[in-house]
Amino acid sequence: MSPKQMGADLNLAWPTAEIAVMGPEAAVNIIYKRDLVAAPDPVARRKALVAEYTARFANPYVAAERGYVDDVIEPSQTRRELVRGLQLCLRKTVERPPRKHGNIPL
């Protein structure tokens, strides 16, 4: 639910996850609008473009390669991986930044 860039400790995804800004159908409608209008069979062309877009951009394996997801797990392994992640967080320490100003005498 939260990306690594926002400070998440652990990001897991199932193989069926779609990790993208928008769904493949909406993205194809925007990106390939002219191509769909010019196609002799727009429905079949749209279906092919959605499949291609999903394979190239909206799957968890691409996100894992780029470091947005730590691991792609099977749904049956979810509980085990969540417990492991929570156990790792038990030992987590976050250092506070040093004070910027001391107490001044008044």
DRENDO-247937 format. One record per residue: x, y, z of N, C-alpha, C in turn; residue number from 1. Coordinates in pm, 1 decimal, always signed. Atoms other than C-alpha are relative to their C-alpha. Example, Ala and Ser with C-alpha at 12.3 -4.5 7.8 and 13.67 -1.06 7.14 Angstrom:
2
+89.0,-119.0,+0.0,+1230.0,-450.0,+780.0,+90.0,+120.0,+0.0,1
-82.0,-119.0,-6.0,+1367.0,-106.0,+714.0,-77.0,+109.0,+73.0,2
//
This chain:
106
+81.6,-119.8,+0.0,+0.0,+0.0,+0.0,+85.8,+126.1,+0.0,1
-88.7,-114.1,-7.0,+299.0,+227.0,+45.0,+130.8,-34.2,-71.4,2
-122.3,+31.8,+73.6,+599.4,+248.0,-186.2,+125.2,+18.0,+85.2,3
-128.8,-12.9,-67.6,+962.6,+223.9,-79.5,+39.1,+147.3,+14.9,4
-37.4,-140.3,-2.7,+1004.9,+591.8,-159.2,-67.2,+76.4,+114.1,5
+69.3,-63.5,-112.1,+758.9,+677.8,+120.1,+49.3,-54.5,+133.8,6
-58.9,+50.6,-122.5,+965.3,+482.4,+373.6,-55.5,-133.0,+47.3,7
+53.6,+130.3,-39.4,+790.6,+144.4,+374.7,+114.6,-96.1,+30.0,8
-103.0,+95.6,-38.0,+989.9,-130.9,+543.6,-2.1,-125.0,-87.1,9
+12.7,+123.7,+75.0,+857.6,-422.3,+339.5,-113.1,+12.9,-100.7,10
+101.4,-1.0,+105.3,+671.8,-441.4,+8.4,-4.8,-137.0,-64.3,11
+21.0,+131.5,+59.4,+530.4,-773.8,-105.5,-112.4,+9.9,-102.2,12
+106.2,+1.5,+101.9,+316.2,-851.4,-408.6,-31.2,-144.2,-37.3,13
+41.4,+129.3,+54.5,+119.1,-1148.6,-535.7,+27.3,+1.3,-149.6,14
-26.1,+4.7,+144.9,+183.8,-1267.8,-893.0,-109.6,+64.9,-85.0,15
+110.6,-59.1,+76.5,-156.8,-1132.3,-1001.3,-12.6,+150.4,+20.7,16
+9.1,-143.0,-31.4,-88.5,-779.2,-871.9,+24.7,+84.5,-124.3,17
-23.5,-98.6,+104.7,-111.1,-484.7,-1109.5,+61.3,+121.5,+66.6,18
-69.8,-112.2,-61.8,+144.3,-225.0,-1011.9,+22.0,+104.1,-108.2,19
-5.8,-105.7,+100.4,+85.5,+82.4,-1221.3,-78.5,+120.0,+51.0,20
+71.2,-121.5,-38.3,-41.4,+436.7,-1194.8,-147.9,-11.3,-32.5,21
+139.4,+23.2,+39.2,-358.4,+342.5,-1380.1,-11.0,-138.4,-61.6,22
+22.8,+131.9,+55.8,-512.8,+24.0,-1508.8,+41.5,-8.0,-146.0,23
-43.9,+15.5,+139.0,-396.2,-119.3,-1839.7,-104.6,+45.5,-102.1,24
+104.2,-39.6,+94.9,-732.3,-56.9,-2009.2,-2.0,+151.1,-20.4,25
+1.8,-146.9,+9.3,-731.7,+313.9,-1928.9,+127.9,+51.7,-65.3,26
-126.8,-44.3,+58.3,-365.0,+351.2,-2018.9,+2.8,-23.2,-150.8,27
+3.8,+29.4,+143.8,-413.8,+183.6,-2356.9,-92.8,+96.9,-72.0,28
+92.2,-96.3,+62.0,-711.9,+409.7,-2429.8,+66.0,+135.3,-21.8,29
-65.6,-130.9,+10.7,-494.4,+715.8,-2370.9,+121.3,-6.2,-92.7,30
-126.2,+6.8,+73.4,-160.5,+606.7,-2515.1,-20.3,-35.8,-147.2,31
+17.5,+51.6,+135.6,-286.6,+424.8,-2824.9,-131.7,+44.0,-62.9,32
+128.9,-46.5,+49.6,-595.0,+633.5,-2903.2,-4.2,+4.1,-153.3,33
-2.5,-12.0,+146.7,-496.7,+708.8,-3265.4,+13.7,-137.1,-66.6,34
-19.0,+134.3,+54.9,-383.8,+352.3,-3326.4,-130.9,-79.6,+5.1,35
+126.7,+71.7,-12.4,-717.0,+216.6,-3203.3,-103.6,+51.0,-99.7,36
+95.5,-57.2,+96.6,-917.2,+454.5,-3420.9,+32.0,-47.0,-141.6,37
-40.6,+37.5,+135.9,-716.5,+359.8,-3732.1,-1.5,-151.2,-23.4,38
-5.4,+146.3,+15.0,-726.1,-15.1,-3666.6,-125.0,-53.4,-69.6,39
+117.5,+58.6,+66.7,-954.0,-228.5,-3889.2,-91.8,-72.9,+98.5,40
+77.9,+66.9,-105.2,-1064.9,-428.6,-3581.6,+43.9,+57.0,+134.8,41
-45.0,-66.6,-121.9,-1038.5,-191.5,-3282.5,-10.8,-85.7,+126.2,42
+18.5,+82.2,-119.7,-1166.8,-446.3,-3028.7,+115.6,-98.8,+16.1,43
-110.8,+95.9,-5.7,-905.4,-707.6,-3116.7,+133.0,+70.8,+24.3,44
-124.1,-77.1,-18.9,-629.2,-444.6,-3140.1,+12.2,+48.3,+144.1,45
-0.1,-46.8,-138.8,-726.2,-302.1,-2800.3,+34.2,-114.1,+95.0,46
-27.4,+116.6,-84.2,-721.2,-649.6,-2646.5,+148.8,-35.8,-5.3,47
-142.3,+31.0,+15.4,-372.1,-713.3,-2787.1,+87.5,+103.9,+68.9,48
-78.0,-106.6,-63.6,-243.6,-375.7,-2667.6,-9.3,-6.5,+152.6,49
+16.0,+15.0,-145.2,-384.7,-431.7,-2316.5,+88.4,-113.5,+50.2,50
-84.7,+113.6,-39.7,-209.0,-769.8,-2298.7,+147.4,+38.2,-4.2,51
-139.7,-43.4,+12.3,+118.3,-616.7,-2419.0,+37.1,+98.4,+111.1,52
-25.9,-99.2,-104.9,+94.5,-323.3,-2176.4,+10.9,-67.3,+137.2,53
-2.3,+71.8,-127.5,+18.4,-556.8,-1885.5,+130.5,-76.9,+15.6,54
-124.4,+77.9,-6.1,+315.9,-777.5,-1968.3,+122.2,+88.5,+17.6,55
-118.3,-87.1,-5.7,+556.9,-484.5,-2006.7,+6.1,+88.8,+122.7,56
-3.7,-102.9,-103.7,+451.0,-248.0,-1731.5,-77.2,-32.1,+127.1,57
+91.5,+9.0,-114.5,+168.5,-353.3,-1500.0,+5.7,-133.8,+72.1,58
-8.5,+125.3,-74.6,+300.4,-673.3,-1346.5,+101.4,+14.3,+113.2,59
-86.9,-17.3,-116.7,+479.4,-723.1,-1014.5,+146.1,-35.4,-26.6,60
-137.8,+39.7,+27.2,+790.3,-877.7,-1169.4,+83.4,+117.1,-51.4,61
-68.6,-120.4,+47.1,+881.7,-555.1,-1348.0,+27.0,+92.6,+118.6,62
-17.9,-83.9,-118.8,+828.4,-364.5,-1022.8,+108.1,-57.0,+91.7,63
-103.5,+61.8,-83.1,+1047.7,-615.5,-837.4,+138.8,+22.0,-59.8,64
-127.8,-26.9,+65.8,+1325.9,-572.8,-1095.4,+47.4,+141.8,+27.5,65
-34.3,-141.2,-20.1,+1315.1,-197.1,-1043.6,+13.1,+37.4,+147.8,66
-17.5,-25.3,-142.6,+1317.7,-227.5,-663.9,-121.3,+58.4,+70.5,67
+120.5,-52.8,-63.2,+962.8,-109.3,-597.1,-65.6,-103.4,+91.0,68
+56.8,+109.4,-76.9,+865.7,-449.4,-454.8,+116.2,-86.7,+47.6,69
-107.1,+83.8,-52.7,+1087.1,-660.0,-227.4,-7.5,-142.7,-51.7,70
+14.2,+138.5,+42.0,+945.1,-994.9,-328.6,-139.8,-23.9,-56.1,71
+128.7,+44.8,+53.4,+667.9,-1153.4,-533.1,-25.0,-137.6,+61.4,72
+27.4,+122.8,-75.2,+508.3,-1423.7,-319.0,-132.3,-61.0,-43.5,73
+126.7,+67.3,+24.8,+236.4,-1679.2,-364.1,-98.7,+36.6,+110.7,74
+98.2,-34.4,-103.0,-89.0,-1599.5,-180.2,+4.7,-92.4,+121.5,75
-5.9,+93.4,-113.2,-45.5,-1911.0,+34.2,+115.6,+30.4,+94.3,76
-116.2,-34.3,-83.0,+283.3,-1767.8,+168.1,-15.7,+135.0,+70.8,77
+18.1,-135.8,-50.9,+135.2,-1432.4,+273.4,+16.9,+8.2,+151.2,78
-7.9,-5.8,-145.6,+93.0,-1504.7,+644.4,+144.0,-17.6,+48.5,79
-138.6,+25.4,-40.7,+444.5,-1644.4,+678.4,+88.4,+122.0,-26.9,80
-82.8,-115.0,+35.9,+601.6,-1347.9,+498.4,-33.5,+123.2,+84.3,81
+37.8,-112.8,-86.0,+403.2,-1093.3,+701.2,+55.1,-16.9,+140.2,82
-56.6,+25.9,-132.8,+508.8,-1256.1,+1026.9,+150.4,+24.9,-2.0,83
-144.2,-23.0,+12.5,+871.0,-1255.2,+908.0,+32.0,+149.7,-6.9,84
-21.2,-143.7,+10.4,+844.1,-887.6,+815.5,-23.2,+72.3,+132.1,85
+25.5,-62.6,-130.3,+692.8,-793.9,+1150.3,+109.6,-34.6,+100.0,86
-111.0,+36.5,-88.3,+967.4,-985.3,+1332.4,+124.3,+82.7,-30.4,87
-113.0,-86.5,+35.9,+1227.2,-788.4,+1139.5,-18.8,+141.2,+55.3,88
+27.5,-136.1,-48.1,+1057.2,-464.7,+1242.7,+11.6,+11.5,+151.7,89
-16.7,-4.9,-145.6,+1077.2,-557.9,+1611.3,+139.2,+48.6,+37.6,90
-138.8,-38.5,-28.3,+1454.7,-504.8,+1597.9,+38.9,+131.1,-67.6,91
-29.6,-122.0,+73.3,+1431.0,-188.1,+1392.2,+21.0,+116.5,+95.9,92
-22.3,-122.1,-76.5,+1577.1,+127.7,+1540.0,+10.7,+116.1,-98.4,93
-4.7,-120.2,+82.6,+1532.6,+473.0,+1396.7,+69.4,+106.9,+81.7,94
-73.8,-103.2,-72.0,+1786.9,+731.0,+1498.6,-62.3,+135.7,-26.6,95
+51.7,-136.2,+13.3,+1660.0,+1077.7,+1564.3,+111.4,+91.1,-49.1,96
-103.6,-94.8,+41.1,+1839.3,+1366.5,+1401.0,+51.6,+76.7,+121.1,97
-52.3,-76.0,-113.8,+2068.4,+1564.1,+1631.4,-76.5,+130.6,+18.7,98
+69.3,-126.9,-27.5,+1925.5,+1871.0,+1798.5,+60.8,+112.1,-82.0,99
-48.0,-114.7,+75.6,+1949.2,+2184.3,+1596.5,+39.8,+114.2,+93.6,100
-26.2,-109.7,-92.1,+1942.3,+2419.4,+1892.7,-4.2,-55.0,+142.6,101
+4.0,+35.0,-140.3,+2019.7,+2380.4,+2257.9,-98.0,+92.3,+72.0,102
+82.6,-90.3,-79.3,+1826.0,+2545.6,+2539.6,+78.1,+128.0,+26.8,103
-69.3,-126.9,-22.1,+1916.8,+2910.4,+2550.6,-42.7,+55.4,+136.5,104
+38.1,-59.3,-130.8,+1926.3,+3087.1,+2888.7,-88.1,+122.5,-21.5,105
+89.2,-114.9,+11.1,+1644.1,+3329.3,+2932.3,+5.8,+85.2,+122.3,106
//
